[in-house]
Amino acid sequence: MGILYLVATPIGNLEDLSPRAVRILRESVLIAAEDTRHTGSLLKHFDIKTPLTSYFEHNKLTKQDYVLGKLSEGDVALVSDAGTPAINDPGYELVRAALAAGFDVRPVPGPSAPISALTVSGLPTDAFLYLGYLPHKSSERIKKVGQVGNLPYTLIFLETPHRLLDSLADLLSVLGDRRISISRELTKLYEETWRGTITGAIEYFTAKEPRGEFTLVVEGQQTMGGGRWTEEQLLSAIQAELQSGKSASQLASELADQSGWKKKEVYKLILQQ
């Protein structure tokens, strides 16, 4: 039985494709790609002749059985247009299907725009939430940001150039004038990371036309004067942490320190979830 490899590919600079990734792509019986034309150019550059098939949001159901069938013949590599597959694409559904069918799934680590932007942001990296692309409509953006705005974690969003200013305005209205880092075209020729406040970002990108794909890294909620969180804030934090694998006791202890609540109170709320 073959192995499904999740192969991270460059987000700009082709030198970021690792030697291991090149070897896996060459040795696999099939490469499943989000965009075969885009990936085809990458394979041509590295002289990789492995057969290629498309696997993306609108054909994921019809292609899933085909890919699983190929796994019975040997290893299959899954790639996205850029960065780490299964982040913001249907790759996670293929992973679930492969695991359910008894196949091994392994990562071939490499580039990731959200993580790259976070590490150079100058904002806390010890606890963060990645939330993908913001909704298209302002009302939906405001609702989504409002759901996480009270959390003490650094927030990471993706945004397109034509919606950047509108999204920054909504972030300002919901979060206030927090610190923000905005990266665009990471590892590419016109790579840029701007750091400052949300108000400053609006002024900067109003004067300079936004171009490229953007990753926004926003400061988390700061507890003012050691004040006690509201129950809504605490419940939001509990929900965000429940998938971390931490024990209820450990989570209660950590959130009690952050929130101003007693550990036993936090523990009781955790058990109710």
Phi and psi in degrees as GROMACS dihedral restraints (atoms count N, CA, C in turn):
[ dihedral_restraints ]
;  ai    aj    ak    al  type     phi  dphi    fc
    3     4     5     6     1   -82.6    20    10
    4     5     6     7     1   173.3    20    10
    6     7     8     9     1  -113.0    20    10
    7     8     9    10     1   136.6    20    10
    9    10    11    12     1   -88.6    20    10
   10    11    12    13     1   114.0    20    10
   12    13    14    15     1   -99.4    20    10
   13    14    15    16     1   130.7    20    10
   15    16    17    18     1   -96.8    20    10
   16    17    18    19     1   103.4    20    10
   18    19    20    21     1  -100.7    20    10
   19    20    21    22     1   116.8    20    10
   21    22    23    24     1   -74.9    20    10
   22    23    24    25     1   133.8    20    10
   24    25    26    27     1  -118.1    20    10
   25    26    27    28     1   162.9    20    10
   27    28    29    30     1   -57.8    20    10
   28    29    30    31     1   143.3    20    10
   30    31    32    33     1   -93.6    20    10
   31    32    33    34     1     1.3    20    10
   33    34    35    36     1  -177.8    20    10
   34    35    36    37     1   -68.5    20    10
   36    37    38    39     1   -78.4    20    10
   37    38    39    40     1   118.2    20    10
   39    40    41    42     1   -64.7    20    10
   40    41    42    43     1   -19.8    20    10
   42    43    44    45     1   -67.2    20    10
   43    44    45    46     1   -12.3    20    10
   45    46    47    48     1   -82.2    20    10
   46    47    48    49     1    -5.0    20    10
   48    49    50    51     1   -75.8    20    10
   49    50    51    52     1   120.3    20    10
   51    52    53    54     1   -74.8    20    10
   52    53    54    55     1   155.7    20    10
   54    55    56    57     1   -56.7    20    10
   55    56    57    58     1   -38.1    20    10
   57    58    59    60     1   -64.6    20    10
   58    59    60    61     1   -40.5    20    10
   60    61    62    63     1   -62.1    20    10
   61    62    63    64     1   -42.4    20    10
   63    64    65    66     1   -60.2    20    10
   64    65    66    67     1   -44.1    20    10
   66    67    68    69     1   -64.1    20    10
   67    68    69    70     1   -44.9    20    10
   69    70    71    72     1   -62.7    20    10
   70    71    72    73     1   -42.4    20    10
   72    73    74    75     1   -63.0    20    10
   73    74    75    76     1   -36.7    20    10
   75    76    77    78     1   -72.5    20    10
   76    77    78    79     1   -36.9    20    10
   78    79    80    81     1   -87.0    20    10
   79    80    81    82     1   -14.9    20    10
   81    82    83    84     1   -70.7    20    10
   82    83    84    85     1   154.8    20    10
   84    85    86    87     1   -82.6    20    10
   85    86    87    88     1   -17.1    20    10
   87    88    89    90     1  -157.6    20    10
   88    89    90    91     1   145.3    20    10
   90    91    92    93     1  -115.8    20    10
   91    92    93    94     1   121.2    20    10
   93    94    95    96     1   -97.2    20    10
   94    95    96    97     1   120.3    20    10
   96    97    98    99     1  -125.4    20    10
   97    98    99   100     1   146.9    20    10
   99   100   101   102     1   -63.8    20    10
  100   101   102   103     1   -41.8    20    10
  102   103   104   105     1  -136.5    20    10
  103   104   105   106     1   109.7    20    10
  105   106   107   108     1   -66.8    20    10
  106   107   108   109     1   -29.9    20    10
  108   109   110   111     1   -68.1    20    10
  109   110   111   112     1   -45.2    20    10
  111   112   113   114     1   -63.1    20    10
  112   113   114   115     1   -50.1    20    10
  114   115   116   117     1   -67.6    20    10
  115   116   117   118     1   -32.3    20    10
  117   118   119   120     1   -58.9    20    10
  118   119   120   121     1   -38.2    20    10
  120   121   122   123     1   -65.9    20    10
  121   122   123   124     1   -39.0    20    10
  123   124   125   126     1   -64.0    20    10
  124   125   126   127     1   -45.5    20    10
  126   127   128   129     1   -64.1    20    10
  127   128   129   130     1   -38.8    20    10
  129   130   131   132     1   -62.5    20    10
  130   131   132   133     1   -41.1    20    10
  132   133   134   135     1   -60.3    20    10
  133   134   135   136     1   -37.8    20    10
  135   136   137   138     1   -98.6    20    10
  136   137   138   139     1     9.6    20    10
  138   139   140   141     1    54.9    20    10
  139   140   141   142     1    48.5    20    10
  141   142   143   144     1  -104.7    20    10
  142   143   144   145     1   124.2    20    10
  144   145   146   147     1  -111.0    20    10
  145   146   147   148     1    17.5    20    10
  147   148   149   150     1   -63.1    20    10
  148   149   150   151     1   137.6    20    10
  150   151   152   153     1   -55.1    20    10
  151   152   153   154     1   145.9    20    10
  153   154   155   156     1  -124.0    20    10
  154   155   156   157     1   139.5    20    10
  156   157   158   159     1  -137.3    20    10
  157   158   159   160     1   153.8    20    10
  159   160   161   162     1   -84.9    20    10
  160   161   162   163     1   143.1    20    10
  162   163   164   165     1  -147.7    20    10
  163   164   165   166     1   105.5    20    10
  165   166   167   168     1  -145.9    20    10
  166   167   168   169     1  -177.3    20    10
  168   169   170   171     1   -53.9    20    10
  169   170   171   172     1   -40.4    20    10
  171   172   173   174     1   -90.3    20    10
  172   173   174   175     1    -4.5    20    10
  174   175   176   177     1  -128.1    20    10
  175   176   177   178     1    12.2    20    10
  177   178   179   180     1   -59.9    20    10
  178   179   180   181     1   -34.2    20    10
  180   181   182   183     1   -74.4    20    10
  181   182   183   184     1   -40.4    20    10
  183   184   185   186     1   -75.0    20    10
  184   185   186   187     1   -28.8    20    10
  186   187   188   189     1   -88.8    20    10
  187   188   189   190     1   -15.7    20    10
  189   190   191   192     1   -59.7    20    10
  190   191   192   193     1   -47.8    20    10
  192   193   194   195     1   -64.6    20    10
  193   194   195   196     1   -35.4    20    10
  195   196   197   198     1   -63.4    20    10
  196   197   198   199     1   -45.8    20    10
  198   199   200   201     1   -65.0    20    10
  199   200   201   202     1   -41.8    20    10
  201   202   203   204     1   -63.6    20    10
  202   203   204   205     1   -35.5    20    10
  204   205   206   207     1   -63.7    20    10
  205   206   207   208     1   -40.2    20    10
  207   208   209   210     1   -65.2    20    10
  208   209   210   211     1   -32.3    20    10
  210   211   212   213     1   -64.1    20    10
  211   212   213   214     1   -25.0    20    10
  213   214   215   216     1   -70.4    20    10
  214   215   216   217     1   -20.1    20    10
  216   217   218   219     1   -94.2    20    10
  217   218   219   220     1   -25.8    20    10
  219   220   221   222     1   169.7    20    10
  220   221   222   223     1  -168.2    20    10
  222   223   224   225     1   -71.1    20    10
  223   224   225   226     1   144.6    20    10
  225   226   227   228     1  -124.7    20    10
  226   227   228   229     1   137.2    20    10
  228   229   230   231     1  -106.3    20    10
  229   230   231   232     1   129.5    20    10
  231   232   233   234     1  -105.0    20    10
  232   233   234   235     1   127.7    20    10
  234   235   236   237     1  -130.4    20    10
  235   236   237   238     1   155.4    20    10
  237   238   239   240     1  -106.3    20    10
  238   239   240   241     1  -178.6    20    10
  240   241   242   243     1   -60.1    20    10
  241   242   243   244     1   -38.2    20    10
  243   244   245   246     1  -162.1    20    10
  244   245   246   247     1   141.6    20    10
  246   247   248   249     1    87.3    20    10
  247   248   249   250     1  -154.6    20    10
  249   250   251   252     1   -90.4    20    10
  250   251   252   253     1   123.8    20    10
  252   253   254   255     1   -66.3    20    10
  253   254   255   256     1   158.6    20    10
  255   256   257   258     1    79.7    20    10
  256   257   258   259     1     0.6    20    10
  258   259   260   261     1  -106.6    20    10
  259   260   261   262     1   113.8    20    10
  261   262   263   264     1    65.2    20    10
  262   263   264   265     1    28.4    20    10
  264   265   266   267     1  -151.1    20    10
  265   266   267   268     1   170.6    20    10
  267   268   269   270     1   -76.2    20    10
  268   269   270   271     1    11.1    20    10
  270   271   272   273     1   -55.9    20    10
  271   272   273   274     1   -34.0    20    10
  273   274   275   276     1   -62.5    20    10
  274   275   276   277     1   -29.7    20    10
  276   277   278   279     1   -70.7    20    10
  277   278   279   280     1   -36.5    20    10
  279   280   281   282     1   -67.2    20    10
  280   281   282   283     1   -38.1    20    10
  282   283   284   285     1   -60.0    20    10
  283   284   285   286     1   -46.6    20    10
  285   286   287   288     1   -61.7    20    10
  286   287   288   289     1   -42.5    20    10
  288   289   290   291     1   -66.1    20    10
  289   290   291   292     1   -41.1    20    10
  291   292   293   294     1   -64.3    20    10
  292   293   294   295     1   -43.2    20    10
  294   295   296   297     1   -64.4    20    10
  295   296   297   298     1   -41.5    20    10
  297   298   299   300     1   -64.1    20    10
  298   299   300   301     1   -29.9    20    10
  300   301   302   303     1   -85.4    20    10
  301   302   303   304     1    -0.1    20    10
  303   304   305   306     1    92.5    20    10
  304   305   306   307     1    10.2    20    10
  306   307   308   309     1   -86.5    20    10
  307   308   309   310     1   152.7    20    10
  309   310   311   312     1   -82.3    20    10
  310   311   312   313     1   143.0    20    10
  312   313   314   315     1  -126.1    20    10
  313   314   315   316     1   127.8    20    10
  315   316   317   318     1  -134.1    20    10
  316   317   318   319     1   145.5    20    10
  318   319   320   321     1   -88.4    20    10
  319   320   321   322     1   147.6    20    10
  321   322   323   324     1  -118.0    20    10
  322   323   324   325     1    90.4    20    10
  324   325   326   327     1   -62.0    20    10
  325   326   327   328     1   157.6    20    10
  327   328   329   330     1   176.8    20    10
  328   329   330   331     1  -146.7    20    10
  330   331   332   333     1   -60.1    20    10
  331   332   333   334     1   146.3    20    10
  333   334   335   336     1  -153.4    20    10
  334   335   336   337     1   116.0    20    10
  336   337   338   339     1   -60.4    20    10
  337   338   339   340     1   -46.3    20    10
  339   340   341   342     1   -60.4    20    10
  340   341   342   343     1   -44.1    20    10
  342   343   344   345     1   -69.3    20    10
  343   344   345   346     1   -39.5    20    10
  345   346   347   348     1   -61.6    20    10
  346   347   348   349     1   -44.3    20    10
  348   349   350   351     1   -65.5    20    10
  349   350   351   352     1   -38.7    20    10
  351   352   353   354     1   -62.3    20    10
  352   353   354   355     1   -45.6    20    10
  354   355   356   357     1   -66.0    20    10
  355   356   357   358     1   -26.7    20    10
  357   358   359   360     1  -100.4    20    10
  358   359   360   361     1     4.3    20    10
  360   361   362   363     1   -73.7    20    10
  361   362   363   364     1   -29.1    20    10
  363   364   365   366     1    82.7    20    10
  364   365   366   367     1     4.5    20    10
  366   367   368   369     1  -100.5    20    10
  367   368   369   370     1   162.0    20    10
  369   370   371   372     1   -55.8    20    10
  370   371   372   373     1   135.8    20    10
  372   373   374   375     1  -112.9    20    10
  373   374   375   376     1     0.3    20    10
  375   376   377   378     1   -77.1    20    10
  376   377   378   379     1   -22.4    20    10
  378   379   380   381     1  -150.9    20    10
  379   380   381   382     1   122.6    20    10
  381   382   383   384     1  -149.7    20    10
  382   383   384   385     1   161.0    20    10
  384   385   386   387     1  -122.4    20    10
  385   386   387   388     1   126.5    20    10
  387   388   389   390     1  -100.8    20    10
  388   389   390   391     1   124.4    20    10
  390   391   392   393     1  -122.1    20    10
  391   392   393   394     1    11.0    20    10
  393   394   395   396     1    65.6    20    10
  394   395   396   397     1  -153.0    20    10
  396   397   398   399     1   -73.5    20    10
  397   398   399   400     1   138.1    20    10
  399   400   401   402     1   -70.3    20    10
  400   401   402   403     1   150.1    20    10
  402   403   404   405     1   -59.0    20    10
  403   404   405   406     1   155.8    20    10
  405   406   407   408     1   -69.4    20    10
  406   407   408   409     1   -39.5    20    10
  408   409   410   411     1   -86.8    20    10
  409   410   411   412     1   140.8    20    10
  411   412   413   414     1   -58.1    20    10
  412   413   414   415     1   -43.4    20    10
  414   415   416   417     1   -62.2    20    10
  415   416   417   418     1   -38.0    20    10
  417   418   419   420     1   -73.6    20    10
  418   419   420   421     1   -35.7    20    10
  420   421   422   423     1   -61.6    20    10
  421   422   423   424     1   -47.4    20    10
  423   424   425   426     1   -60.1    20    10
  424   425   426   427     1   -41.0    20    10
  426   427   428   429     1   -65.4    20    10
  427   428   429   430     1   -44.1    20    10
  429   430   431   432     1   -65.9    20    10
  430   431   432   433     1   -45.4    20    10
  432   433   434   435     1   -65.8    20    10
  433   434   435   436     1   -37.6    20    10
  435   436   437   438     1   -62.1    20    10
  436   437   438   439     1   -29.1    20    10
  438   439   440   441     1   -69.4    20    10
  439   440   441   442     1   -23.4    20    10
  441   442   443   444     1  -119.2    20    10
  442   443   444   445     1    -1.5    20    10
  444   445   446   447     1   -63.5    20    10
  445   446   447   448     1   -25.5    20    10
  447   448   449   450     1   -91.3    20    10
  448   449   450   451     1     0.9    20    10
  450   451   452   453     1   -82.8    20    10
  451   452   453   454     1   147.2    20    10
  453   454   455   456     1   -85.9    20    10
  454   455   456   457     1    23.9    20    10
  456   457   458   459     1  -107.6    20    10
  457   458   459   460     1   145.4    20    10
  459   460   461   462     1   -60.8    20    10
  460   461   462   463     1   135.1    20    10
  462   463   464   465     1  -106.6    20    10
  463   464   465   466     1   137.2    20    10
  465   466   467   468     1  -123.5    20    10
  466   467   468   469     1   126.2    20    10
  468   469   470   471     1  -128.1    20    10
  469   470   471   472     1   157.3    20    10
  471   472   473   474     1  -107.8    20    10
  472   473   474   475     1   150.4    20    10
  474   475   476   477     1  -153.2    20    10
  475   476   477   478     1   151.8    20    10
  477   478   479   480     1   -91.6    20    10
  478   479   480   481     1   158.8    20    10
  480   481   482   483     1   -62.6    20    10
  481   482   483   484     1   -36.9    20    10
  483   484   485   486     1   -76.3    20    10
  484   485   486   487     1   -11.7    20    10
  486   487   488   489     1  -110.0    20    10
  487   488   489   490     1    -1.1    20    10
  489   490   491   492     1   -57.8    20    10
  490   491   492   493     1   -51.4    20    10
  492   493   494   495     1   -64.8    20    10
  493   494   495   496     1   -40.5    20    10
  495   496   497   498     1   -63.3    20    10
  496   497   498   499     1   -40.6    20    10
  498   499   500   501     1   -67.7    20    10
  499   500   501   502     1   -39.3    20    10
  501   502   503   504     1   -62.5    20    10
  502   503   504   505     1   -38.5    20    10
  504   505   506   507     1   -63.6    20    10
  505   506   507   508     1   -40.4    20    10
  507   508   509   510     1   -69.4    20    10
  508   509   510   511     1   -38.5    20    10
  510   511   512   513     1   -61.0    20    10
  511   512   513   514     1   -41.9    20    10
  513   514   515   516     1   -63.1    20    10
  514   515   516   517     1   -41.8    20    10
  516   517   518   519     1   -68.2    20    10
  517   518   519   520     1   -31.3    20    10
  519   520   521   522     1   -91.7    20    10
  520   521   522   523     1   -43.3    20    10
  522   523   524   525     1   -97.9    20    10
  523   524   525   526     1   -17.9    20    10
  525   526   527   528     1    84.5    20    10
  526   527   528   529     1  -174.0    20    10
  528   529   530   531     1   -87.3    20    10
  529   530   531   532     1    71.0    20    10
  531   532   533   534     1   -81.8    20    10
  532   533   534   535     1   167.1    20    10
  534   535   536   537     1   -70.2    20    10
  535   536   537   538     1   145.1    20    10
  537   538   539   540     1  -147.7    20    10
  538   539   540   541     1   147.9    20    10
  540   541   542   543     1  -123.6    20    10
  541   542   543   544     1   130.5    20    10
  543   544   545   546     1  -123.1    20    10
  544   545   546   547     1   117.0    20    10
  546   547   548   549     1  -109.1    20    10
  547   548   549   550     1   143.2    20    10
  549   550   551   552     1  -139.0    20    10
  550   551   552   553     1   149.5    20    10
  552   553   554   555     1    51.5    20    10
  553   554   555   556     1    43.3    20    10
  555   556   557   558     1   -57.0    20    10
  556   557   558   559     1   133.7    20    10
  558   559   560   561     1    70.0    20    10
  559   560   561   562     1     1.3    20    10
  561   562   563   564     1   -95.6    20    10
  562   563   564   565     1   179.5    20    10
  564   565   566   567     1   -59.1    20    10
  565   566   567   568     1   -40.8    20    10
  567   568   569   570     1  -105.0    20    10
  568   569   570   571     1    34.8    20    10
  570   571   572   573     1   -55.5    20    10
  571   572   573   574     1   137.5    20    10
  573   574   575   576     1  -151.3    20    10
  574   575   576   577     1   139.2    20    10
  576   577   578   579     1  -128.0    20    10
  577   578   579   580     1   119.1    20    10
  579   580   581   582     1  -103.4    20    10
  580   581   582   583     1   134.9    20    10
  582   583   584   585     1  -128.2    20    10
  583   584   585   586     1   138.8    20    10
  585   586   587   588     1   168.9    20    10
  586   587   588   589     1  -142.0    20    10
  588   589   590   591     1  -105.7    20    10
  589   590   591   592     1   166.8    20    10
  591   592   593   594     1   -62.9    20    10
  592   593   594   595     1   -40.0    20    10
  594   595   596   597     1   -60.7    20    10
  595   596   597   598     1   -44.5    20    10
  597   598   599   600     1   -62.3    20    10
  598   599   600   601     1   -37.5    20    10
  600   601   602   603     1   -65.0    20    10
  601   602   603   604     1   -40.1    20    10
  603   604   605   606     1   -62.5    20    10
  604   605   606   607     1   -43.5    20    10
  606   607   608   609     1   -64.1    20    10
  607   608   609   610     1   -42.9    20    10
  609   610   611   612     1   -65.0    20    10
  610   611   612   613     1   -47.1    20    10
  612   613   614   615     1   -84.9    20    10
  613   614   615   616     1    -7.8    20    10
  615   616   617   618     1   -76.2    20    10
  616   617   618   619     1   -37.7    20    10
  618   619   620   621     1   -79.9    20    10
  619   620   621   622     1   -24.6    20    10
  621   622   623   624     1  -122.3    20    10
  622   623   624   625     1   116.1    20    10
  624   625   626   627     1   -56.5    20    10
  625   626   627   628     1   124.2    20    10
  627   628   629   630     1   -64.4    20    10
  628   629   630   631     1   130.3    20    10
  630   631   632   633     1  -138.6    20    10
  631   632   633   634     1   143.9    20    10
  633   634   635   636     1    94.4    20    10
  634   635   636   637     1   179.7    20    10
  636   637   638   639     1   -92.2    20    10
  637   638   639   640     1   136.4    20    10
  639   640   641   642     1  -112.5    20    10
  640   641   642   643     1   143.0    20    10
  642   643   644   645     1  -119.6    20    10
  643   644   645   646     1   121.7    20    10
  645   646   647   648     1  -103.4    20    10
  646   647   648   649     1   126.7    20    10
  648   649   650   651     1  -117.5    20    10
  649   650   651   652     1   116.8    20    10
  651   652   653   654     1  -118.5    20    10
  652   653   654   655     1   138.4    20    10
  654   655   656   657     1   -58.8    20    10
  655   656   657   658     1   140.0    20    10
  657   658   659   660     1   -77.2    20    10
  658   659   660   661     1   171.3    20    10
  660   661   662   663     1   -62.9    20    10
  661   662   663   664     1   130.1    20    10
  663   664   665   666     1   -97.6    20    10
  664   665   666   667     1   127.6    20    10
  666   667   668   669     1   -70.5    20    10
  667   668   669   670     1   121.1    20    10
  669   670   671   672     1   -85.3    20    10
  670   671   672   673     1   121.7    20    10
  672   673   674   675     1    58.0    20    10
  673   674   675   676     1    28.8    20    10
  675   676   677   678     1    69.8    20    10
  676   677   678   679     1    18.9    20    10
  678   679   680   681     1   -64.6    20    10
  679   680   681   682     1   154.9    20    10
  681   682   683   684     1   -78.6    20    10
  682   683   684   685     1   134.1    20    10
  684   685   686   687     1   -66.3    20    10
  685   686   687   688     1   155.0    20    10
  687   688   689   690     1   -73.8    20    10
  688   689   690   691     1   163.6    20    10
  690   691   692   693     1   -63.5    20    10
  691   692   693   694     1   -34.1    20    10
  693   694   695   696     1   -63.7    20    10
  694   695   696   697     1   -41.8    20    10
  696   697   698   699     1   -62.1    20    10
  697   698   699   700     1   -44.1    20    10
  699   700   701   702     1   -65.0    20    10
  700   701   702   703     1   -43.4    20    10
  702   703   704   705     1   -63.7    20    10
  703   704   705   706     1   -37.8    20    10
  705   706   707   708     1   -62.2    20    10
  706   707   708   709     1   -42.8    20    10
  708   709   710   711     1   -66.0    20    10
  709   710   711   712     1   -39.0    20    10
  711   712   713   714     1   -62.2    20    10
  712   713   714   715     1   -47.2    20    10
  714   715   716   717     1   -59.8    20    10
  715   716   717   718     1   -39.5    20    10
  717   718   719   720     1   -68.7    20    10
  718   719   720   721     1   -27.7    20    10
  720   721   722   723     1   -96.4    20    10
  721   722   723   724     1   -10.9    20    10
  723   724   725   726     1   -61.5    20    10
  724   725   726   727     1   -26.2    20    10
  726   727   728   729     1   -89.7    20    10
  727   728   729   730     1     5.3    20    10
  729   730   731   732     1   -76.5    20    10
  730   731   732   733     1   -16.5    20    10
  732   733   734   735     1    88.2    20    10
  733   734   735   736     1    -2.1    20    10
  735   736   737   738     1   -72.6    20    10
  736   737   738   739     1   151.1    20    10
  738   739   740   741     1   -70.8    20    10
  739   740   741   742     1   158.6    20    10
  741   742   743   744     1   -60.2    20    10
  742   743   744   745     1   -37.5    20    10
  744   745   746   747     1   -66.6    20    10
  745   746   747   748     1   -44.5    20    10
  747   748   749   750     1   -64.9    20    10
  748   749   750   751     1   -43.1    20    10
  750   751   752   753     1   -64.4    20    10
  751   752   753   754     1   -40.9    20    10
  753   754   755   756     1   -62.5    20    10
  754   755   756   757     1   -40.5    20    10
  756   757   758   759     1   -64.8    20    10
  757   758   759   760     1   -45.4    20    10
  759   760   761   762     1   -65.8    20    10
  760   761   762   763     1   -45.1    20    10
  762   763   764   765     1   -72.1    20    10
  763   764   765   766     1   -28.7    20    10
  765   766   767   768     1   -64.8    20    10
  766   767   768   769     1   -41.7    20    10
  768   769   770   771     1   -62.8    20    10
  769   770   771   772     1   -37.3    20    10
  771   772   773   774     1   -80.9    20    10
  772   773   774   775     1   -34.2    20    10
  774   775   776   777     1   -97.2    20    10
  775   776   777   778     1   -19.2    20    10
  777   778   779   780     1    86.3    20    10
  778   779   780   781     1     1.4    20    10
  780   781   782   783     1   -86.2    20    10
  781   782   783   784     1   158.3    20    10
  783   784   785   786     1   -74.9    20    10
  784   785   786   787     1   147.9    20    10
  786   787   788   789     1   -58.0    20    10
  787   788   789   790     1   -41.8    20    10
  789   790   791   792     1   -66.0    20    10
  790   791   792   793     1   -31.0    20    10
  792   793   794   795     1   -69.6    20    10
  793   794   795   796     1   -42.8    20    10
  795   796   797   798     1   -65.1    20    10
  796   797   798   799     1   -43.1    20    10
  798   799   800   801     1   -58.9    20    10
  799   800   801   802     1   -41.3    20    10
  801   802   803   804     1   -63.6    20    10
  802   803   804   805     1   -40.8    20    10
  804   805   806   807     1   -68.1    20    10
  805   806   807   808     1   -36.2    20    10
  807   808   809   810     1   -62.6    20    10
  808   809   810   811     1   -44.1    20    10
  810   811   812   813     1   -66.7    20    10
  811   812   813   814     1   -20.8    20    10
  813   814   815   816     1   -81.9    20    10
  814   815   816   817     1   -11.0    20    10
